Amino acid sequence: MDKLYALLGMLGNTGNDLIFKVTAKQQEGRSIALFYLLQALFIIICCLAAVWLLQLGSIFHMTSLQFGLPIGVATYAIYMLVLKSLVKGEVSTNITIFRLNFVVSSVLAVVFLGEILTVRKIIGLLLCCAAIIVLFLSTPRSIRRAHSGLRFSLPACLLAGGLNILIKVAFNNGALIVQLILYRYLVVAILAATPFLTRQRQNGGGSGTIYLLALLSGMAMMFALFFTFGRLSVARRR
C-alpha cells in the first residue's frame, strides 16, 4: 500500500512541478509571492473542510502543531527556492535536481533513523545521481552559466531531504496528517504574506492567471501531500 501511495504522490508532484514553471514565467517571477500565498490559503481551506466534514478530530493537535511550525518554515524556504530556480531555469534540470532530495533523505534516514542501506538502494541512488549529471551536462554551457537556477535548486534539494526526515519523525511521534498539513501551510501563508504585500505596493499585484494557477497548484499539492503523508503514516504502523 505504501508503494501505491508513493506513486500517486509522485504523480501529484509532477503536475505541480509543471504549474510551478508556468507560474515562474509570469511577470518574470514577480508573482511568485502572491501565487504561494494563494496556494497556501487554498490548502488551509481544504484542511479545515476535511477536519469538519470528515470528523477528523479537533483542529488543535499539540504534536502536529509542534512539528508543523518548523516544517512550515522549511517548506516556505524550499518552495520559494524552487520557484526562483524556474524563473529562467529549465524544469527538466532544476526540478529533477530538486526531486533528488530523496537521496539526501535516504542517507539521513540511515544515520538518524537507523534504516538499512541495501546494495539495491545504493545502486538506485547512484543511478539517480548519474541521471542528474547527464541532464546537467546536456544543457549548453552558456545557458548553464546564465540561467541554470542551480544556486536555488541545489539548496532546495538539501533542505527538502532534511524536511522529509522531520516529517517522518513527526508521524513517529503521533502527528496527524490533515492537522500537520494545516499547521504547515498556516506558517507558509504568514511568511508569504509579507513579500506579497511589499510587491503589491511596488507592482500593483499579479495577473488573473496567477489565481487560476494557485488553485490548480493547491489541488495538485493536496493530492500529493495526502498520499505522501499517508505513505509515511502507513510505514509508521508497520
N, C-alpha and C positions, 0 to 999 in steps of 0.2 A: 504493500500500500504506500509506503513512504517513497518508493521509486516512482510510482504514478504521480504522487503529489509533486515530486521534484520536476518531472517532465511538464506537468501543467503549469507550475510556477515559472519554468523557463519560457514557455510559450507566451505567458503574460508579460514577462520582462522583454521578450523580443519585440512585441508590439509597442511597448512603452519606449523602447530604445529608438524606434523609428519616429515616434511622436516627438521625442526629445530633439532629434536632428531637425525636424521641421520647425520646432519652436526656436531652436538656437539661431536659425537663419532669419527669424522675424526681426526686423529693425536692427540687424547686425548684433543681436544678443541683448538689446536694451530692454526687452520684455521678459527676460528670464525671471526676475524677482516677482513680477505680477503673476506669471504662469505658475511659479512654485507656490505662491500664496493661495491662489485659486484651487490648485490641485490639493493642497493640504486641507483647505476648508471643505472640499467635496468629500474627502476621505473621512474627516471628522463627522460630517453629517451622516454618512453611511454607517459608521461605527455606532453612533448614538441611536440610529434607527434599528440597527441589528440588536443592540442590547435591549431595547424596548420591545420590539416586535417578536423577537425570538426568546425573550425572557432569559437572557444570559447572565443573570445576576445583577449585582449592584454596579453602577458606573464607577464607584470608588472602589479600588482594589489596591491595597498598600504595596504589595510586592510588585505588581505591574507598574505602579507609579514610581517606585524607587528605581527600577530599571528603565522605565520609559523616559525619564529625564535625560540621562547620559546618552541613551540610544537616540533620542530626538536630536540632540546637539550634533552627534556624529552623523546622523542621517542628513541633516541640513548641510553640513560641510561637504559630505561626499557628493551629493547630487548637484550642488552648486558647482563643484569642480567638474563633474561630468558634463553638465550643460555648457560650461565655459569651454570645455575641450572640443565641443561640437560646433562652436560658432564658426570656426574656419577649418577645423579638423574633419577627418573622414570617419564615418560610422564604422566601416569595416576594420579600421585600425584601432581607433580610440575606444570604441565600445568593447571590442574583443579584448583589448588590454585590460579594460576595467573589469570585465567579467572573469578575468584570470584571478580575481580575488579569492576564488575558492581554493586556488593553490596555496595562497597565504594562509587561508583558514585551515587547510589540511595540515600544514606544518605546525601552526599554533595549536591545533587540536591534539597533536601528538605530544607537544611539550606541556600544555596546560590541562588537558582533559584525559590524558592517558590513552588516547586512541592508538590503534595499531597501524603502522605504516607498512603495508604489504608490498611485495615485489610488483604486483599488478598496479597498485596505486602509484608507485614510483614511476613505472613505465608510462602510465597515463599522464602523470604530471609533466614528465619530460617531453612527451609528445605535444602537450598543450603549449609549453614554453617554446618548442620548436616552431609551432604554427604561428605564434605571435611574432617571432623573429622573421619568418618568411613574409608575413603580411607587412611588417615594418619596412623590410628591405625592398619590397616590391614597389613601394612608393618612391617616385623620383626624389633625389637628394634635395633639390631646390625647394620642393613642396614640404619635405620633412622638416627643413630648417625654418621655413617661414610660417607654415600653417598646420603643423602636426598636432598641436594641442597636447603633446605628451607631458608638458610641465603640469597639466591639470589631471590627465587620466592616470598617470602613474601614482601620484599620491592618493588619488581616489581609490585606486586598486588596493593599496596598502591599508588605508583606513577601513575599507569595506571588509577586508579579510579579518581585521580585529573586531569589527562590528558583528560579523557572523558568529564569532565565538561568544561575544557578550550576549547576543540574543539566545544562544543555546544555553548559556549559564542562567539566563532569566527564566527559561522554561524549566530547567532543572530545579530551580528554587520555587516553582509554583506560579509563575506569571501566567495570566490568561491571554489567549490570542487576541480577541477583539479589544479588550481593555488596554493591552500593550500597544496595539496599533493606534488606538485613540490617543493615549498619552504621548506617543511618539510624534504624531502629527499635530497635536496641540503645540508642542515645543517648536516644531518646524514652522507652523503658522506664525507664531510670535516672532521668531527670528527672521522670517521672510518679510514680515510687515514693514520693518524699519527701512531696508533698502528700497522696497516698493514705494513707500511714501516719499522718500527722497527723490527717486527717479520720476515719480509722478509730477512733482513740483518742477522738475527740470525739463521733462519731455512731454508732459500732458497725458501720461498713461500709455496703455498699449492699444493695439487694434482689436477689433471684434473677433478676429480669428483666434487670438490667444485664449478667449473664453471657451471656445469650442475645443481647442487643443487641450486645455486644462481639464475639461470634463472627460474627454476620451482618455487622457493620461491617468486621471483619477480612477476610472473604471478598470483600466488595464492594471494599474498598480494594486487596487483592491483584489483583483483576481489573482495576481502573482503573490501578494502577501498572504492571502488566505491559504494557498496551497503550500507556499514555502514555510510559513509558520506552522501550518498543520503537519507538515513533514517532520519538523523538529519536535513537535509535541508528540507525534506518534512514536518517534525514535526514543523519546524520553521514557515512554511506558514499557519499552522492551526490557 
